[in-house]
Amino acid sequence: MKLEIINTTVANDYTSTAVASTVTAVSYKEDGKEASAAAEEGETLVLVVDSVQKDLLSGKIYDVKNHYNIIPVRITRIGGPSAAPWSGAKEEEKATYYFRQSLLVDNGKIVDEASVTETIANGTYNEHGADSVTVHADGAHFNGILIDNGTKYEIKNSKIYSYGDGGDDLAGWGASIMADNKSKLEIKDTYIETAGAIRCGLYVDNTSVANVTDTVIYTKETLDTYEEFANLVPAMMKRVPFALGMEGTVRSLNVMADGQGIFKDSIIVSTGWGAISCDSGTAYDICGTYCLDCENVLSGIGTLEIAEDGKEYTAVKEINGKKYGFTVCGSGYVTYADSGVHNRYKNVEFYSPDYIQIMGSGRSGSTYEDSYLYAEHNAFMTQQSAGGTYELIGTTVDTTDALLQIKSGAANTGFSNIILDNSKINFSGTSTRTENGILVELVESDDAGNPGITTYTINDTAQDAVATSSTVADCYATLKNGTYKGDIYNSIYNYRQVLNAELENSELTGAISSTTAIHVDLKGNVVPNGTVLNAFMGSKEYDHANYNAEKGGQNGNCLIIGRFRHTAAPMLNNPINVTLKNSTWHVTANGYLNTLTADSLTDIQAESPVTLSVKALVIAGVSYEDGIYTEGNVTFTVDSTVIEVADNGIADAGQTYGNVAYTFYASDENGEFDSKSVSLKRQNYIDGNLYFTMIPSENYEIVSFDAKGGNIRKNTAEGELAIYEYTLCPDEGAASMEVYMTVKQ
């Protein structure tokens, strides 16, 4: 039987993102015979062909083997209309989310009129759970099983397939399985597969908990045509933000707000962007629970298949009696943390062609214990962080360029830490920016801006830097109970920011120094200032959106983001403090340090002559006077001269998601700058505003404050933003904002 869709009437016809989900009437042909169907008010139509949901789109033709049905479904959940603050969409152009799903269980009860149960084949299901079912969607942003409002539900021995582009993976629109509003979800012995841009396999939000065991989640990118990719206009993102230095169009899962994802004995794979992801979470300090909690999980960016005998794979893992073969490829990160959430990973295997994990926006944290991690670029990166910490205990990392890259400076200030405890860090592969491998580097952020920005202009200007009083909080690198090899660098120059390197019961072989850093390309060539890097946005010429394609795919521009090469240079705004406690440092190159503290000069060794220039040398509690000292092959030049710096009054600075720069100035009642009198706790949010609390330093009081280019209002937001006292909102059309704070002692 042939089913041909002639035309449809839709509630939202201004964006292709909403067309498929808002059909209210349809004309069609069944083996040439015309017919029509219409929905009642509050309903939309869903097409099911042979137990599979299909798109009701004009011009579509389907072969029907057994039966089809055009079903009116009650819309009980509407999202939006919404669009990202950077998209520039007018209110009437924003997509409205009509949630349609195979099964809706609300407050412990199945909502029949809102469930398209014809898409559920095999097995059994009721208000408590689903066993051995197969759920299959073959159309855009159609949800599988959605549990809501305190529902407790178990899905086991099942298969969930969702093909076609998603609608918004920050709202769960199109997710295979979704848990929302204090629901409790158990997923066991289940296979989940998606294929399409922004199509999550699992979505968890609003205090819901998903406990996932013995399960496979595999999300694949769809090779849309250029037209299909260009016309997909979701409320947020259909591709990874260019600023992160990677490509990809899909995340396997997303845990939002104070939701929690617990994963054990499972496989989670994405072909590009992200696998085990969270976004806009609620800080651990508030909710008191881990956002992501993973044990004995294989996850990565690449491809997954039933393992074939004799075929080589990056990793193999058995789930429910089946062996799966994983091959690392594509582009993306394995896992993520932001907004102050904490994640825990134990006995995991993570593989990525780019990053293992990215952390940003808040005091996020992640602990890895007894795990193996593999990255072909930088293992970890932090961006706009506010004190987040990576802790690696008994963990092995194989990486090519760097273990941790901390981005800070003029574009987006940030500070974070790493603790290595009884872990092994190996540098392998070919790096075009380092010979020995970089353990930790603090670099000027090349964050291109909000996720809607698709270009970045190289602007490395360390040579123009001057000493400044503007400071960012310290970063810490702690190496404990192990033997480590690699370099530690600080190349910040627009602000003053300290990197503290501390060794405890450890041995380090490598260079430590203040440096200057410049961008290099994939061949190691310097990328000149003024060079514009472009994101891959699809190829009209070759009519596809495959960034991995030989022709028309991405040209490597995104991979230059974060790719720095360092040269040791005298300290300006980039001090490094080195402390050795019962440890030994084997120095491999000349270096410039702020302070060097050790138990004995003999703890600092070198095979070949090297010189360490330091501002302060403290050995066994004794401070050395200015001068030159030698121990073996190491020469110590101590020069305590300090550069006097005038206070510029800048207490904090950065830019919003809408790319509006902001600067906070502090001065006393006489107008004299006092940048150290106030600090800020702040968070940029996707609404384009800055949420912040001003914290006066000891013995200081904030007398008044005012804004130019924006307005300050009392914060009334809830959830993760509730901890902030004020909101700074840009004026319409403003390119920058200044906040002037007056203090007194």
ZAMARGU-4260 file (C-alpha; in steps of 0.2 Angstrom, whole numbers, plus 5000, padded with zeros to 4 digits):
<rodrens>
0) 5000/5000/5000 | 5006/5018/4996 | 5002/5032/5008 | 5005/5049/5000 | 5004/5065/5011
5) 4997/5079/4999 | 4997/5094/5011 | 4995/5098/5029 | 4988/5112/5040 | 5000/5117/5055
10) 4999/5128/5070 | 5017/5134/5068 | 5022/5136/5050 | 5036/5149/5052 | 5050/5137/5056
15) 5053/5119/5051 | 5057/5115/5068 | 5039/5115/5073 | 5030/5110/5057 | 5031/5092/5059
20) 5024/5092/5077 | 5009/5105/5075 | 4999/5097/5061 | 4981/5100/5064 | 4974/5094/5047
25) 4980/5083/5033 | 4975/5078/5015 | 4983/5062/5009 | 4981/5047/4996 | 4979/5029/5000
30) 4984/5019/4984 | 4978/5035/4974 | 4962/5037/4984 | 4961/5054/4992 | 4956/5056/5011
35) 4958/5069/5025 | 4959/5070/5044 | 4958/5084/5056 | 4962/5086/5075 | 4951/5094/5087
40) 4956/5110/5097 | 4971/5106/5108 | 4976/5091/5098 | 4988/5087/5084 | 4990/5073/5072
45) 5002/5059/5073 | 5005/5047/5059 | 5010/5029/5063 | 5015/5017/5049 | 5017/4998/5054
50) 5020/5003/5073 | 5032/5017/5069 | 5029/5035/5071 | 5032/5045/5054 | 5032/5063/5050
55) 5017/5071/5043 | 5025/5082/5030 | 5018/5087/5013 | 5026/5077/4999 | 5031/5062/5010
60) 5027/5044/5003 | 5027/5029/5013 | 5026/5010/5009 | 5014/5002/5021 | 5016/4984/5024
65) 5002/4980/5036 | 4993/4996/5043 | 4994/5014/5046 | 4984/5026/5057 | 4983/5045/5058
70) 4980/5048/5077 | 4974/5064/5086 | 4984/5066/5102 | 4980/5078/5116 | 4994/5091/5119
75) 4996/5092/5137 | 5014/5099/5137 | 5019/5114/5127 | 5036/5122/5128 | 5041/5140/5122
80) 5039/5149/5111 | 5057/5152/5114 | 5074/5155/5105 | 5092/5158/5111 | 5096/5176/5116
85) 5109/5177/5103 | 5097/5171/5088 | 5089/5188/5085 | 5072/5179/5082 | 5057/5189/5084
90) 5044/5184/5096 | 5032/5178/5082 | 5046/5168/5074 | 5050/5157/5090 | 5046/5139/5089
95) 5033/5132/5100 | 5036/5115/5107 | 5021/5103/5105 | 5026/5087/5115 | 5020/5071/5107
100) 5025/5054/5114 | 5023/5036/5113 | 5018/5035/5132 | 5015/5049/5144 | 5014/5044/5163
105) 5010/5059/5174 | 5009/5058/5193 | 5009/5039/5191 | 4995/5037/5179 | 4995/5034/5160
110) 4988/5049/5150 | 4979/5039/5136 | 4974/5054/5126 | 4992/5061/5126 | 5000/5044/5122
115) 5002/5036/5105 | 5003/5019/5111 | 5002/5012/5093 | 5021/5015/5092 | 5024/5003/5106
120) 5027/4985/5100 | 5030/4969/5109 | 5031/4967/5128 | 5020/4974/5141 | 5018/4991/5150
125) 5007/4999/5163 | 5008/5014/5175 | 5022/5007/5184 | 5034/5001/5170 | 5037/4994/5153
130) 5045/4977/5150 | 5052/4970/5134 | 5044/4984/5123 | 5050/4991/5107 | 5047/5010/5104
135) 5051/5017/5087 | 5050/5035/5081 | 5055/5039/5063 | 5051/5057/5064 | 5057/5074/5071
140) 5056/5078/5089 | 5044/5064/5094 | 5047/5058/5112 | 5047/5040/5117 | 5043/5037/5135
145) 5040/5053/5146 | 5037/5052/5164 | 5032/5067/5174 | 5026/5074/5191 | 5033/5062/5204
150) 5031/5046/5193 | 5040/5031/5198 | 5044/5020/5183 | 5054/5006/5177 | 5060/5002/5160
155) 5068/4985/5157 | 5073/4973/5143 | 5067/4986/5130 | 5073/4994/5114 | 5070/5012/5110
160) 5073/5020/5093 | 5072/5038/5089 | 5077/5044/5071 | 5076/5061/5064 | 5081/5078/5070
165) 5077/5083/5088 | 5069/5100/5093 | 5078/5105/5109 | 5090/5095/5119 | 5089/5108/5133
170) 5071/5105/5135 | 5070/5086/5131 | 5060/5089/5115 | 5062/5073/5105 | 5071/5063/5119
175) 5069/5044/5118 | 5066/5043/5137 | 5062/5059/5148 | 5060/5061/5166 | 5054/5077/5174
180) 5048/5085/5189 | 5053/5074/5204 | 5051/5058/5195 | 5061/5042/5198 | 5066/5032/5183
185) 5074/5015/5183 | 5082/5009/5166 | 5088/4991/5165 | 5095/4980/5152 | 5089/4992/5138
190) 5095/4998/5121 | 5092/5016/5116 | 5097/5022/5099 | 5095/5039/5091 | 5100/5046/5074
195) 5097/5065/5071 | 5104/5082/5076 | 5101/5087/5094 | 5091/5071/5098 | 5095/5065/5116
200) 5093/5047/5121 | 5089/5052/5139 | 5084/5068/5147 | 5082/5071/5166 | 5076/5087/5173
205) 5069/5096/5189 | 5074/5085/5204 | 5071/5069/5194 | 5083/5054/5195 | 5087/5042/5182
210) 5096/5026/5188 | 5103/5017/5173 | 5111/5000/5173 | 5116/4987/5160 | 5110/4998/5146
215) 5117/5005/5130 | 5114/5023/5124 | 5120/5026/5106 | 5117/5043/5098 | 5121/5046/5080
220) 5122/5061/5069 | 5111/5061/5054 | 5119/5067/5037 | 5105/5080/5034 | 5106/5089/5017
225) 5112/5107/5018 | 5094/5113/5016 | 5088/5102/5030 | 5102/5107/5042 | 5100/5125/5038
230) 5081/5125/5040 | 5083/5117/5057 | 5081/5132/5069 | 5079/5125/5087 | 5077/5136/5102
235) 5095/5133/5108 | 5109/5124/5098 | 5109/5112/5084 | 5128/5111/5085 | 5142/5112/5098
240) 5147/5130/5102 | 5162/5135/5091 | 5171/5142/5106 | 5174/5124/5113 | 5185/5119/5098
245) 5176/5104/5091 | 5162/5099/5080 | 5146/5089/5082 | 5127/5090/5082 | 5121/5078/5096
250) 5122/5074/5114 | 5118/5056/5120 | 5110/5063/5136 | 5107/5079/5146 | 5104/5081/5164
255) 5097/5098/5169 | 5094/5108/5184 | 5095/5098/5200 | 5091/5081/5191 | 5103/5067/5193
260) 5109/5053/5181 | 5116/5037/5189 | 5125/5025/5177 | 5132/5008/5181 | 5138/4994/5170
265) 5133/5003/5154 | 5139/5010/5137 | 5136/5028/5132 | 5142/5033/5114 | 5139/5048/5103
270) 5146/5051/5086 | 5149/5069/5089 | 5148/5083/5102 | 5144/5075/5119 | 5141/5058/5127
275) 5137/5059/5146 | 5132/5078/5147 | 5124/5089/5159 | 5119/5108/5155 | 5114/5122/5166
280) 5113/5111/5182 | 5110/5116/5200 | 5126/5118/5210 | 5131/5104/5222 | 5131/5117/5236
285) 5113/5119/5234 | 5106/5102/5229 | 5119/5091/5238 | 5119/5077/5225 | 5130/5072/5211
290) 5123/5077/5194 | 5132/5063/5185 | 5137/5047/5195 | 5145/5034/5184 | 5153/5017/5188
295) 5160/5004/5176 | 5154/5014/5161 | 5162/5014/5144 | 5159/5030/5135 | 5166/5040/5121
300) 5165/5049/5105 | 5165/5037/5090 | 5155/5023/5083 | 5147/5007/5091 | 5143/4990/5084
305) 5140/4972/5089 | 5159/4967/5090 | 5165/4956/5075 | 5177/4942/5079 | 5195/4947/5072
310) 5190/4966/5070 | 5200/4978/5080 | 5191/4991/5091 | 5197/5005/5103 | 5187/4996/5117
315) 5175/4981/5119 | 5162/4979/5132 | 5149/4966/5135 | 5131/4971/5140 | 5117/4959/5143
320) 5127/4945/5134 | 5132/4955/5119 | 5149/4961/5115 | 5150/4979/5108 | 5165/4986/5099
325) 5168/5005/5101 | 5180/5015/5089 | 5185/5032/5094 | 5183/5045/5079 | 5173/5061/5075
330) 5174/5076/5087 | 5168/5080/5104 | 5169/5078/5123 | 5164/5063/5133 | 5157/5072/5148
335) 5153/5090/5155 | 5150/5100/5171 | 5144/5117/5173 | 5135/5129/5185 | 5143/5122/5200
340) 5138/5104/5198 | 5149/5090/5204 | 5151/5073/5195 | 5159/5057/5201 | 5166/5043/5190
345) 5173/5027/5196 | 5181/5013/5186 | 5176/5021/5169 | 5184/5020/5152 | 5182/5036/5142
350) 5188/5039/5124 | 5188/5055/5114 | 5197/5063/5099 | 5196/5079/5107 | 5192/5081/5126
355) 5187/5069/5140 | 5178/5083/5150 | 5175/5102/5149 | 5170/5112/5165 | 5163/5129/5165
360) 5152/5143/5173 | 5153/5140/5192 | 5163/5130/5205 | 5160/5113/5196 | 5170/5098/5201
365) 5173/5080/5195 | 5182/5066/5203 | 5189/5051/5193 | 5194/5035/5203 | 5202/5020/5196
370) 5198/5025/5178 | 5206/5025/5161 | 5204/5040/5150 | 5210/5043/5132 | 5210/5060/5123
375) 5218/5064/5107 | 5220/5083/5111 | 5218/5090/5129 | 5211/5078/5142 | 5202/5092/5152
380) 5198/5110/5149 | 5190/5123/5160 | 5181/5139/5154 | 5173/5153/5164 | 5176/5142/5179
385) 5175/5149/5197 | 5185/5137/5207 | 5181/5120/5200 | 5192/5105/5203 | 5197/5090/5194
390) 5203/5076/5206 | 5211/5060/5198 | 5214/5046/5210 | 5222/5030/5204 | 5218/5035/5187
395) 5228/5033/5170 | 5227/5046/5157 | 5233/5045/5139 | 5233/5061/5130 | 5242/5070/5116
400) 5244/5089/5120 | 5239/5093/5137 | 5231/5086/5153 | 5222/5102/5158 | 5220/5118/5149
405) 5213/5132/5160 | 5206/5147/5150 | 5205/5164/5158 | 5210/5182/5155 | 5202/5196/5145
410) 5188/5186/5136 | 5182/5177/5151 | 5190/5176/5168 | 5191/5159/5176 | 5200/5149/5189
415) 5201/5130/5193 | 5211/5117/5200 | 5218/5099/5197 | 5223/5086/5210 | 5233/5071/5204
420) 5234/5057/5217 | 5243/5041/5213 | 5239/5043/5195 | 5248/5040/5178 | 5249/5053/5164
425) 5255/5048/5148 | 5258/5059/5132 | 5258/5049/5116 | 5254/5053/5098 | 5260/5068/5088
430) 5258/5085/5096 | 5261/5101/5085 | 5262/5112/5101 | 5273/5103/5114 | 5287/5091/5114
435) 5286/5084/5132 | 5267/5086/5135 | 5259/5099/5145 | 5252/5094/5162 | 5243/5111/5166
440) 5243/5127/5156 | 5234/5143/5161 | 5230/5152/5145 | 5221/5168/5138 | 5204/5162/5134
445) 5200/5162/5115 | 5182/5159/5119 | 5173/5166/5103 | 5158/5171/5113 | 5140/5164/5115
450) 5136/5148/5107 | 5128/5157/5092 | 5145/5165/5087 | 5153/5155/5073 | 5169/5165/5070
455) 5185/5169/5080 | 5199/5181/5076 | 5216/5177/5082 | 5223/5190/5093 | 5238/5185/5103
460) 5245/5201/5110 | 5256/5197/5125 | 5270/5208/5118 | 5258/5223/5121 | 5254/5218/5139
465) 5258/5230/5154 | 5258/5226/5172 | 5240/5227/5179 | 5232/5227/5196 | 5217/5218/5189
470) 5217/5200/5197 | 5209/5184/5195 | 5209/5171/5209 | 5223/5158/5209 | 5223/5141/5201
475) 5231/5126/5209 | 5239/5111/5202 | 5243/5098/5215 | 5253/5082/5211 | 5253/5069/5225
480) 5260/5051/5227 | 5266/5048/5210 | 5279/5050/5197 | 5274/5063/5184 | 5281/5069/5167
485) 5276/5085/5158 | 5277/5104/5158 | 5267/5117/5168 | 5264/5134/5161 | 5256/5151/5165
490) 5254/5163/5150 | 5240/5175/5156 | 5244/5193/5152 | 5228/5204/5152 | 5225/5201/5171
495) 5236/5195/5185 | 5233/5177/5189 | 5244/5165/5199 | 5246/5147/5195 | 5252/5137/5210
500) 5261/5121/5207 | 5262/5109/5222 | 5271/5093/5223 | 5268/5081/5238 | 5278/5065/5239
505) 5280/5065/5221 | 5293/5066/5207 | 5291/5078/5192 | 5301/5078/5176 | 5297/5094/5165
510) 5298/5112/5164 | 5288/5125/5174 | 5288/5143/5169 | 5279/5159/5165 | 5277/5160/5146
515) 5271/5168/5131 | 5259/5158/5120 | 5253/5159/5102 | 5241/5149/5092 | 5248/5136/5080
520) 5238/5126/5067 | 5237/5107/5065 | 5255/5107/5057 | 5263/5118/5071 | 5264/5133/5060
525) 5260/5150/5069 | 5243/5157/5065 | 5245/5176/5062 | 5235/5189/5072 | 5220/5194/5061
530) 5217/5176/5055 | 5198/5173/5056 | 5193/5155/5061 | 5176/5149/5055 | 5164/5136/5061
535) 5158/5123/5049 | 5140/5127/5045 | 5136/5114/5032 | 5141/5114/5013 | 5129/5121/5001
540) 5141/5117/4986 | 5141/5098/4991 | 5123/5098/4998 | 5126/5090/5015 | 5130/5094/5033
545) 5144/5081/5036 | 5159/5090/5044 | 5169/5074/5043 | 5167/5073/5024 | 5182/5074/5013
550) 5174/5087/5002 | 5164/5101/5010 | 5167/5096/5028 | 5175/5107/5041 | 5192/5113/5037
555) 5200/5111/5054 | 5197/5129/5060 | 5188/5124/5075 | 5203/5113/5080 | 5214/5129/5081
560) 5204/5135/5096 | 5214/5132/5112 | 5229/5126/5102 | 5244/5136/5110 | 5263/5134/5109
565) 5272/5141/5124 | 5289/5150/5126 | 5297/5153/5143 | 5298/5172/5146 | 5300/5183/5161
570) 5285/5185/5173 | 5273/5200/5170 | 5255/5196/5175 | 5258/5177/5176 | 5266/5171/5192
575) 5270/5153/5195 | 5273/5148/5213 | 5281/5131/5215 | 5281/5121/5231 | 5290/5104/5234
580) 5285/5094/5249 | 5295/5078/5251 | 5297/5078/5232 | 5309/5080/5218 | 5309/5090/5202
585) 5319/5085/5187 | 5320/5102/5178 | 5321/5100/5159 | 5322/5118/5153 | 5325/5136/5159
590) 5311/5144/5168 | 5304/5160/5176 | 5295/5158/5193 | 5288/5169/5206 | 5292/5158/5221
595) 5301/5142/5223 | 5299/5133/5240 | 5308/5116/5244 | 5315/5105/5258 | 5332/5106/5250
600) 5341/5112/5235 | 5345/5094/5230 | 5327/5091/5227 | 5329/5102/5212 | 5339/5093/5199
605) 5343/5093/5180 | 5353/5082/5168 | 5359/5097/5158 | 5363/5114/5164 | 5347/5125/5167
610) 5343/5142/5175 | 5328/5146/5186 | 5325/5164/5188 | 5314/5167/5204 | 5308/5181/5214
615) 5309/5172/5230 | 5318/5156/5234 | 5314/5147/5251 | 5324/5132/5256 | 5320/5122/5272
620) 5312/5138/5278 | 5326/5150/5274 | 5323/5164/5262 | 5338/5167/5250 | 5344/5185/5247
625) 5345/5191/5229 | 5359/5183/5220 | 5365/5168/5210 | 5366/5151/5218 | 5371/5134/5210
630) 5367/5116/5214 | 5373/5103/5202 | 5366/5108/5185 | 5354/5120/5191 | 5357/5139/5193
635) 5345/5149/5203 | 5345/5168/5200 | 5335/5177/5214 | 5329/5194/5210 | 5315/5201/5221
640) 5312/5217/5212 | 5294/5221/5211 | 5286/5231/5197 | 5274/5245/5205 | 5257/5244/5197
645) 5244/5258/5198 | 5227/5252/5203 | 5214/5253/5189 | 5199/5250/5199 | 5193/5235/5190
650) 5186/5222/5202 | 5179/5210/5189 | 5176/5209/5170 | 5169/5198/5157 | 5156/5196/5144
655) 5138/5190/5144 | 5131/5176/5133 | 5124/5190/5122 | 5143/5196/5119 | 5140/5212/5130
660) 5156/5216/5139 | 5154/5221/5157 | 5167/5229/5169 | 5165/5232/5188 | 5175/5247/5195
665) 5177/5250/5214 | 5183/5266/5221 | 5182/5275/5238 | 5172/5290/5242 | 5185/5302/5236
670) 5185/5293/5219 | 5202/5284/5222 | 5202/5267/5214 | 5202/5252/5225 | 5200/5236/5215
675) 5204/5224/5230 | 5189/5231/5240 | 5176/5221/5232 | 5175/5204/5224 | 5161/5196/5214
680) 5152/5179/5214 | 5143/5179/5197 | 5136/5168/5183 | 5132/5172/5165 | 5116/5164/5160
685) 5108/5159/5143 | 5095/5173/5145 | 5109/5186/5141 | 5110/5193/5159 | 5123/5192/5172
690) 5118/5186/5190 | 5130/5192/5204 | 5133/5196/5222 | 5145/5209/5227 | 5156/5204/5242
695) 5166/5218/5251 | 5183/5213/5257 | 5187/5213/5276 | 5184/5230/5284 | 5175/5237/5268
700) 5157/5242/5266 | 5149/5245/5249 | 5141/5262/5250 | 5133/5263/5233 | 5133/5256/5215
705) 5126/5261/5198 | 5127/5254/5180 | 5130/5262/5163 | 5124/5253/5148 | 5113/5241/5158
710) 5102/5241/5173 | 5104/5232/5190 | 5089/5224/5198 | 5086/5213/5213 | 5087/5195/5208
715) 5070/5186/5208 | 5076/5170/5199 | 5074/5153/5207 | 5084/5137/5206 | 5102/5138/5202
720) 5101/5157/5200 | 5093/5160/5217 | 5110/5161/5226 | 5114/5178/5218 | 5108/5194/5225
725) 5107/5205/5209 | 5104/5204/5190 | 5113/5215/5178 | 5103/5217/5162 | 5110/5225/5146
730) 5101/5240/5138 | 5094/5236/5121 | 5108/5238/5108 | 5122/5240/5122 | 5139/5233/5117
735) 5146/5236/5135 | 5141/5239/5153 | 5150/5247/5167 | 5146/5245/5185 | 5153/5258/5197
740) 5154/5253/5216 | 5158/5266/5229 | 5166/5258/5245 | 5172/5264/5262 | 5182/5257/5276
</rodrens>
